[in-house]
Amino acid sequence: MTVSLQRGISRWSAEEDVVFIAGCSSMDVNVASSINALNGTTVKIACVFTSCYKMDTAKFDMNWTYQETANDTEEMVMWKKGMVSVPSYRFGDRVMFAGNLDKNDLSFTLSDVQLEDEGIYHCYVRNPPDRIQGHGIIQLKVVTELPPPRDSTIAVAIGASVGGALALLILSMVVVKCLQLLKPFFLILFGCIPISIDILAHP
């Protein structure tokens, strides 16, 4: 780094340049850590990246790979060099690019999902001049049936029971309090407490 005679200005400018360059040397890839898919349906496996540099379709490169388990070799699912996307032989025409390069969206759909499609999917992206290769990992789980819907009737019944019990408790507390306040009156009324004429004359 060259330092001119204006040391203060040159040093400050150099520090600003270093900070600026460091801020543009990274890439973030946003994916869901896991996705559930129903057997026989179509699932979208999403991958979106952010970069400091605008995408150059002539240099841009994307790869989707698949692993049955973490110990297996990665197999190609789809790759995209420039604007051309090529699916793999493993999934055939069941794979279709569903992203939007203008929005840095690299998602794809997998149709007629099978149990053997379950596994780990990797999203790789290069966007020169960014020197960092982006990498996202998604775990796909294939299920044969969806979980049963939550029964709202049970929740309503429980809520009504709790509300009724709470109302009864409040009512009983009010009754007890009223009885405590009226206890002297009832004792006098039924002659349990002797009252003199002076007390009646001067309440």
Summary of the structure (lengths in Angstrom):
residues: 203
radius of gyration: 36.5
end to end distance: 101.3
largest distance: 112.5
contacts: 484
relative contact order: 0.16
helix: 34%
strand: 30%
